[in-house]
Amino acid sequence: MKKILWVWVVCFAVFCMGITQAKADDIKIGAILRLSKGASDGLPAKRGIEIAVKEINAKGGIKGKPITVIYEDSKDSPQEAVTAFQKLTSMDKVQVVIGPMTSGEVLAVAPIAQNGKIVVLTPTGTSPKISDAGEYIYRGCNRIDKQAEALTKFAKETLKTTKVAILYSNEPYGKGCNDLFTKFFGDLGIPVVIAESFMVGDRDFSSQLTKISQAKFDLLFIPGYLQETAPAISQARKMGITEQSMGVYGDMAPKYIELAGKAAEGHVNASEYNEDYNTPTNKKFKAEYYKIVKSSPNEPNNIMFAAITYDMARLVAKGIETNGNTPDDIRAYLDTVKDFDGVTGKLSFDKNGDVVKQGVYLFKVVKGKYVKVQ
Amino acid sequence: MLFQQLVNGLVVGSVYALVALGYTMIYGILGIINFAQGEIYMYGAFGAVLTFSATGELGLSVLAGIAAACLVGVLLERIAFRPLRGMHPLIPLISAIGASIFLSSLGLLLFGPEDRSFPLDFIPESHRILGARVTDLQLVIAGVSVGLMVILTLFVNLTRHGKAILAVSMDSDAARLSGINVNNAYVITFLLGSALSGAAGILMAVYYNATSPTMGLLPGLKGFSAAILGGVGSIPGAIVGGLVLGVAENMGAAYLSSSFKDAFAFIALVLVLIIRPRGILGSRK
């Protein structure tokens, strides 16, 4: 009797799967984002995709088929990103994945994506290594060396920097920035007089800052994530370090100004997105995003990440609409697209799959607001 | 610079000492390590930060923070430890680890993953003492920590409840036979230990200006190390252990390499334990 029951259960389960399969003629897109650890940029990134998908589905989807996005959490770990990627491609059978977000995760996923011929678009992986990761790997932000070039040039020409102190986050991103920026500063004839590091999760920077305050410099560069860089600059100011400060993309967030308070004044950092970019698409996107921010005030708010994933999702949808829903169709579209009307600029891709847009924006904090300086 | 690093180390160390006191008191009386001490610290910080952003009253926020920490501590004793009393010490240890994971996940759910700032702008007024820059806030932190330690020592040695705690920690059966309410002593211990950790959390929330649900992890580990370093079960030992740990990691970061700052704290722990296995002020039991 028990056995027969089991047979029925299995039959029923198979039947149900058949039904969901039959229903699932939706167009499926995978997304791997940092939704728990690192959610301060992962959740805005998710919102960006949601806004894009809502817009497209409201217009009847792609040729009458709505888009569904399957979100997976990378938990800020390359291993989890790989697991998520395998789940998306083998169980959900997606042809294209938006994400993962960190360079380490992208580089872990890239070989599997190459093997399985799945298109991957990372919104925020900045490592130069991603350029060579393969023809199925695309990226929607500028490489870190573009950022370094813009920031160091600005330091030399506008800030008239002569000596630099660096306080970097001791993980691949911060350490990579330290090495790269040291080289770029060196090329411009600006020596780095002291470089100190801190760990992710540190909240006490007093011993490093004490050492730094003994040195003679006129620019304090702090690459890392805002959870550390904001308390770091606030402690530096409390310890009487008054020199000009500078940071990377991670510092472009309302949270940075909230955590650093008055210490953020005058801080210069790079960004991918300019809120005042004057196009109808951007105005619409901005209005949608701030509507979400208003309705869920406790959620991390960072429009830059939403802007990049918004562009990525729209590019993918356009690719599927123009060419079809296979990885090679999407690739063919991405490789040939010219001046796509994105909110982060007019987008094209170079032969390495890296986005080409107007360059890097530089912002300065003035009276608690980011003001574009370049 | 030497003196400046010493000051930095002592300020952080005094906070480690507060967390270490929580560990050491609970160990002294129950014989178990309460691994959820770091989470109590976190709830103390959040209690203060949330109340301050809602009301703007500093005194009230401090009280709310300490109350939140005490509440978590007492619930912990009731739910995670009391039912397991008298069992093999490994069982309450596992229960403590479980409680720690539960409490930090609950914090993530309640407060969200992001850092909160403490919306109080301290003017970075600083004094020069022997060539080192000491801010008002640092003086307040060190002063409050020392004050709490003095009050705790007086309480334990001079009051009836304090003496009851000492008696229970020496021999709980004998204490019960001589008419001491053992359950009360446990609850008071948890209240005191949690209040100290909560106070440490509030001080750090103001000092670092960043409160998050995972903020308790590292201070929890460091406080635990400080308690072991000073001799677990010993109140003066926890204080000495915290200060030694804070100074060791700052000196290591200053003169060797800042990349290994956290490692220096634990290297100091291992070295002390090799030379003196019962800790700096630990008693031979």
Interface residues (C-beta under 8 A of the other chain):
Chain A: S36 K37 A39 S40 N170 E196 S197 F198 M199 G201 D202 R203 D204 S206 S207 Q208 T210 K211 Q214 Q227 A230 P231 S234 Q235 R237 K238 M239 G240 K255 E258 L259 G261 K262 N298 E299 P300
Chain B: M1 Q4 Q5 N8 G9 V11 V12 L108 G112 P113 E114 D115 S117 D121 F122 P124 S126 R133 T135 L137 M204 Y208 N209 A210 S212 T214 M215 L217 L218 E249 N250 A253 A254 S258 S259 K261 D262
